[in-house]
Amino acid sequence: MQQSVIERRLFEVSARLRRSRDELAVVDEQLSALSEAVDEAQVKALVSETPVAQRELQEARRHAEAMARGRGALVTRMAELERAQDDLLGKIVL
């Protein structure tokens, strides 16, 4: 593979990895907020013991679980990008 092609791909992978890291920071903040919402809904459900409060708790949990799954997929994608970056770095001829 030509050096210029490797360098271009390395630049692209590095940019994608940088964007993914930024996205992970946002997702972590959102997940933290959703976890707090679950805690609040849980307290409300315990105190009020109403079906509405139970539904709100279930909904909050579903949102938090969905965000956690999305975070996991993002972390997996970042690991793949890091492996691709390592492979490309190994191909660079100095």
Secondary structure, 3 states (H helix, E strand, C coil): CCHHHHHHHHHHHHHHHHHHHHHHHHHHHHHHHHHHHHHHHHHHHHHHCCHHHHHHHHHHHHHHHHHHHHHHHHHHHHHHHHHHHHHHHHHCCC
